[in-house]
Amino acid sequence: MRTAGLAAAMALAGCGAGGDSAGELSALAQEGRELASARGCAACHGDRGQGTVGPAWTGLAGSTVQLEGGGTVIADGSYLRRAILEPDAEIVAGSTIAMPEVSLTPAEVDAIVAYIEELR
């Protein structure tokens, strides 16, 4: 039974299709993945962070992001938090749909950031 539960958790984490390099997510990142799905983030950023109408999260952490207006920013934890909490502060170049403001607790933001950081 424990094995079945682990297999189900790994399937939810997207093993082999978007977790960290080992194909697994930490508990915090798994929580972030579940929050992203429950809060509607996955509708635009993809159910595995692959992006759809919103920017992809896969490979985002640590990358250089081109901003509207010509600037760039490194997608570190601070940027990711700001992008979640203040979506109009730094708009990704080429974005055609505005991200809505979301109401998340600091712990929820940390979980979603952990998920994005593990999508390599």
N, C-alpha and C positions, 0 to 999 in steps of 0.2 A: 504494500500500500504506500509506504514511504517513497519507493522508487517511482510509482505512478505519479505521486504528487510532485516529485522533483522533475519528472519528464514533462508534466503539464506546465510547471513554472518555467522550464527552459524553453518550451515551445512558445509561451507567451512572451518570453524575452527576445524572441527572434533569433535563436541560436542558428549560426551559420548564415544569417541574413541580416546582419546589422548590429550585432553586439560589439564588444571589444575584440581585440585580436584573437582571443581564445574562444570567441563565440558565446561568451556568457556575460551577463550583466551583474553588477554588485546588487545587493539588496536595495540600496538607496536609488540606484539607477533604474531598477525594476519598478520601484515605487513611482519614479518619475515617468517611466513609460506608461504605466497605468493611469497616472494623472493626466498625461498628455492625451490619452485616449478619452478619458472621462470628461475632460474639460473642453474637448473639441479642437485641441491643437493639432491633432493628427489629421484632421480634415484638410488642413492646408499644408502641413509639413510632412505628411505621409505617415502611414501606420508603422513604418520602420525608419522614419527620418529621411526618406529618400526625396522628399519635396514633391509638391504638386503645384498648386497655385502660389504657395509660399516657398521661401528658400529652403533648400535641403539642410538637414541637421547632420547628416552623415558626413564626416570629415570636416565639419565646420570648426570645432574646437581647435584653437591654435593657428588657424588659417588667417590669411589677410583678407579682409572683407572690403570690397569696393563700395563706397557710399555715394548716394545721390549728391551731386555737386562736385564730385571729383576727389574727395578725400578717401583715406583708408583707415582701418582700425584692425587691430589683432583681436580675434574672437577668443579672448580669455574669459575667465569666470566673471570678471566685472562687467565686461561688454555683454555677455549673455544675460546676466541679471538685469542690466539696464534695458536691453532689447525686450525682455519679457515684461518688465514693470513700466517702462516708458517707451512704448513702441515707436513713437514719433521723434524721439531724441536723435537717432541716427538711422536714417532710412537706407536700406540696401539698394544699390544702383540697380535699375531695371525692375524694381518691384512695381507691380501694377495694382495690387490690392493692399489696402491699409490693414495692418493688424489691429484688431480691437484691443482696447485696454482690458486687462483681466484682473480679477480679484483673487490673489493667492496669498497664503501665509508665507512668511520667510522660509519655513521648513519645506513647503511645497515648491517654492522657487528653487531651493537647494536641490531637491530631488530631481526636478526637471533639468537643471543645469548638469547634475551628475549624469543623467541619461544622455544629454547632448554630448558631454565630454567623452563618454564611453562609445559613442557611435563613430568608430574609426574605419 
